[in-house]
Amino acid sequence: MLVGGSSRIPKIREIVAEFFDGADLCHDVDADEGVAIGAAMMAGILAGQTAEDVTLTVSDVVPQNLGLELAGDEFDPIIKAGTTFPIEKEGGEYQTTRDDCETMKFWVRTGPSMKASENVLVEKCVFGGIPKGPAGSQYVTPIFTVDANSILKVSARITKADGTVE
């Protein structure tokens, strides 16, 4: 199996085919998946298992924490690195901080640090439709969804202090 970035270069494929007396190269196996499976099998073998003992499951995972920037340069990871997807996960409840607040802003970040400024800004989200009321009377719960194509969608649920959901 030919793997790596160079394996996708037509000239490299031509040279390899010539080396094997003009044999047709098989392109049916995803080279990246083959590397992942081979690495998993090798890890099992190094841990003392035989190739027959190794059961493989390939899963997509979130590579970095996904979360929100909070006051004081804090970072609240909602979906942690290594979490398999698709997944939907709710963050904490954040209450309005001023009277008649109709919108709430969230800065979505990704990265390993608990300091927001050390992580990458993904998007600035503004959630509207918050009913007017006194400060602290409305709660917004951000919801992070990572679909099977690794697309992040950020939505929110608005809850009144009496527990009713908007």
Order of alpha helices (4+ residues) and beta strands (2+ residues): alpha-alpha-beta-beta-beta-beta-beta-beta-beta-beta
